[in-house]
Each structure stands twice: as structure tokens, then as C-alpha cells.
Amino acid sequence: MKKVGVIVPIHPKHYYYAYELIEKITKNDITLHLFLVFSSNKDYELFKKKDFVSHIILPADITTGNIVNYKKFYALETLQENKDFEYFIVCDAEIDLIQDNCTECNILRKVVQVFENKVIYGGKTNDEYVSMILHASAQWFEDKSGSFEKLRELTDDFHIYYWFSDLPVYKRDHLKTFFKIVSYKDSFMDFYSFDHLMYINYLILFHDFKLCNVTNLINHYWSLECYIPKEKENLETLKNQGYGFSWVSKNFFDKYEDYLRKEGAFMIYHLDRQ
């Protein structure tokens, strides 16, 4: 069976999220391989549950304006030749697992669905801060003929937002080519460059992924990050478009727990935003 790893950048203030996650995994015999990414050897030495995770430590001499996303990319690049894993979920530390659905089979099914469905879900927004993020995340493709302008057109001049709309997962086979284009070590990555937006842009430009404007479907303005529908019919509308409900916010899960369990949701995120 193809395997899915989970990469989490971590720092001492959020160690308790990792400790709780590790306790849940070990107590319930959940097969989930965690790669924690530390900023320094000093931070790693402070971590108390080293035996339960694999670790990656940043070099001491990096220069970046976006340390969290740099840690994510550095881990992915470090693991790109690791053939034990075919996919990597890359997320923040503030996560929990939906135990019954957190099986190897279900997680792999949900991950594969992303790459078979080839649909990116985003919503319209007029927020200029978001437009700056979309613009910065697209600029990494400026040197590719027509790529930047294609992203501008598809996103309605950088006004369709898709950050965290769906499970942030990467396919290992893509990484070598992706990092040839997105040379994050050689070019300064600022705060507005969001890691998974950059990878989604790569999927759109080079792997025929399509952008679905959910505003036209469910009248929702923004990405699906933290989306909590008022009408249950909107869940069915998204499902009919191939949306997998793999990960959801805590408030979303609490409101539609039965539905989401049935659909195979396995991860809860943004525990810090309840």
C-alpha cells in the first residue's frame, strides 16, 4: 500500500499540540507517521517525545521572510527521495484526528481522491490582503512562459482564494520538478508566499487541475477554510463537485459530525481558532 506521511513545522510554544497528537496516536494504535520540523537543534532538544516521531532540523544559516513555509518546503525537499512515502500531508501543529476515520486505507483513499479529482476549490473575495497573497504565490511562476498571466486570469485578477480549502497534500513524484521551478532557497520567500498555494498553482499549470469557483455554487465568498454552511444542502453540492471533506475545522465538525464521519473526514485543523 502507498503510504502517507504527515509533515508538521513545530516550535516550543506549540509542543503541547504535538504531545496530545502523539498520545492519541499511540493510545489508539493509529498508523500515522509524523515528521516534525524544528527550527534548531536547541528546539529539538527541548522536545520530550522524540521516540515517537521522525525529525528534521533546519540548517543554521537560512535566510527567509517566511520561516513556517520554509520549514515545510525544506522538509518536503529532504524527503523527496524517500520512497517509503508517496504522499505528504503538510499542515500546522494545531490539529486533531477523527479516530474512527484515521485508518491507512481511508487516509490514502482521501489523498488519492485529490489527485484523481483534479479540482481546486476557491471562493471570490475582494480582500486586498488576500490578493497580495495570491499575487505573491503566483510570482514564483513568472519565468515560465505565460504561467503568471494564466494564474491571474483563472483567479479573476487574484480574487479567487483557495488557501486550505482542501487537504494540503503533496505528491512525492512531483517534488523534484516543483522545486526546480520554486527555488525557495535561492529566492527570498516573503510572508505573502503561501506554500500550498504555490503547489496548487503548480498543479494548475502543469498537471491539468481545474479551479472551481465555489461562490457560484454555494454563495460563499472566501476559501473553504473554516467554512461552516448554514444549509446542509451546500454539503451535497460540494460533494457532487468531488469535494472530499478530508479535513475540517472544529466548529464545522461539531455542527455536522454525523455527516462528516460518514464522508470519511479524518483530520480537524485550526484548533486555536475555535
Summary of the structure (lengths in Angstrom):
residues: 274
radius of gyration: 18.1
end to end distance: 35.4
largest distance: 51.3
contacts: 843
relative contact order: 0.16
helix: 46%
strand: 16%
